Amino acid sequence: MSANAAEWNTRHRAAAQKPPAEPASIVLEWLPLLPEGPALDLACGTGRHSLLLAARGQSVLAVDYSATALEILENRARMEKIPATRGAPGEFTKLRAGRIHLLEADLENLELPENSFALILCLQYLKRSLFAPMGRALQPGGMLLFETFTRAQLNYSGPRNPAYLLERGELRAGFPGLHVLFYRELNAGQGIASLVAQKPRKKR
Ligand SMILES: C[S@@+](CC[C@H](N)C(=O)[O-])C[C@H]1O[C@@H](n2cnc3c(N)ncnc32)[C@H](O)[C@@H]1O
């Protein structure tokens, strides 16, 4: 286990003492418009979004390198009577509706399967080298919902490492192959950028 994963285990263990975090408001706002096919929740943490998607009957591949986060997610799923199973990367193709597939993996090394997901969520996680693979992993017509911190966050408390902070306009420009449906940067209480984008459907 990497030192960072161990650190996240500690953070998730501490956070589990408090009530679970609500889903991000952008996910709630867009939920009725998001595709209901197979979803990928990148760096899912304790699964506030995976649970929401699975509760509406969607299959979700929930990926995180924190074993503690996935354990908490598994317990929360059990309490909400949502089936959740551990998976291996090779099982990407066998996602079942209404089920959360938990994958403990380091996103630095994980190869995303192409044209496989109707929806990709990436919230509060930034790995720039994943932008292109994320675009390729979407099915034609599939949607990406991405929200994370920008450099404006330096005005507030929270992440400080520039490696994890978007530049102004960076997220909007980060997916040239996708059609932008919504883009917003906020510098009010927190510095975040939010993107909803869609992969073009194949021409007939
Ligand atoms: C701030 S939390 C966000 C969790 C979730 N997306 C949410 O919005 O609730 C960031 C998550 O990224 C995970 N993470 C960080 N680096 C990772 C990596 N290289 N591979 C897999 N997961 C990673 C951490 O374990 C943590 O659960």
The ligand as an SDF file (V2000), in Angstrom:
LIG
                    3D

 27 29  0  0  0  0  0  0  0  0999 V2000
  -11.5320   13.9840   -1.5030 C   0  0  0  0  0  0  0  0  0  0  0  0
  -11.8420   12.2690   -1.6690 S   0  0  0  0  0  0  0  0  0  0  0  0
  -13.2130   12.3330   -2.8070 C   0  0  0  0  0  0  0  0  0  0  0  0
  -14.0610   11.1080   -2.7410 C   0  0  0  0  0  0  0  0  0  0  0  0
  -15.2950   11.1180   -3.6390 C   0  0  0  0  0  0  0  0  0  0  0  0
  -14.9770   11.3500   -5.0350 N   0  0  0  0  0  0  0  0  0  0  0  0
  -16.3100   12.1440   -3.1520 C   0  0  0  0  0  0  0  0  0  0  0  0
  -16.5180   13.1510   -3.8380 O   0  0  0  0  0  0  0  0  0  0  0  0
  -16.8680   11.9170   -2.0780 O   0  0  0  0  0  0  0  0  0  0  0  0
  -10.5090   11.7550   -2.7380 C   0  0  0  0  0  0  0  0  0  0  0  0
  -10.4310   10.2400   -2.9090 C   0  0  0  0  0  0  0  0  0  0  0  0
   -9.4330    9.9580   -3.8770 O   0  0  0  0  0  0  0  0  0  0  0  0
   -8.8140    8.7370   -3.5140 C   0  0  0  0  0  0  0  0  0  0  0  0
   -7.5230    8.6830   -4.2270 N   0  0  0  0  0  0  0  0  0  0  0  0
   -6.5200    9.6030   -4.1850 C   0  0  0  0  0  0  0  0  0  0  0  0
   -5.5150    9.2250   -4.9960 N   0  0  0  0  0  0  0  0  0  0  0  0
   -5.8870    8.0400   -5.5610 C   0  0  0  0  0  0  0  0  0  0  0  0
   -5.2740    7.1540   -6.4640 C   0  0  0  0  0  0  0  0  0  0  0  0
   -4.0600    7.3840   -6.9760 N   0  0  0  0  0  0  0  0  0  0  0  0
   -5.9360    6.0370   -6.8390 N   0  0  0  0  0  0  0  0  0  0  0  0
   -7.1670    5.7620   -6.3300 C   0  0  0  0  0  0  0  0  0  0  0  0
   -7.8060    6.5670   -5.4560 N   0  0  0  0  0  0  0  0  0  0  0  0
   -7.1820    7.6970   -5.0730 C   0  0  0  0  0  0  0  0  0  0  0  0
   -8.7000    8.8280   -1.9960 C   0  0  0  0  0  0  0  0  0  0  0  0
   -8.5470    7.5700   -1.4030 O   0  0  0  0  0  0  0  0  0  0  0  0
  -10.0310    9.4900   -1.6490 C   0  0  0  0  0  0  0  0  0  0  0  0
  -11.0040    8.5230   -1.3410 O   0  0  0  0  0  0  0  0  0  0  0  0
  1  2  1  0
  2  3  1  0
  2 10  1  0
  3  4  1  0
  4  5  1  0
  5  6  1  0
  5  7  1  0
  7  8  2  0
  7  9  1  0
 10 11  1  0
 11 12  1  0
 11 26  1  0
 12 13  1  0
 13 14  1  0
 13 24  1  0
 14 15  1  0
 14 23  1  0
 15 16  2  0
 16 17  1  0
 17 18  1  0
 17 23  2  0
 18 19  1  0
 18 20  2  0
 20 21  1  0
 21 22  2  0
 22 23  1  0
 24 25  1  0
 24 26  1  0
 26 27  1  0
M  CHG  2   2   1   9  -1
M  END
$$$$
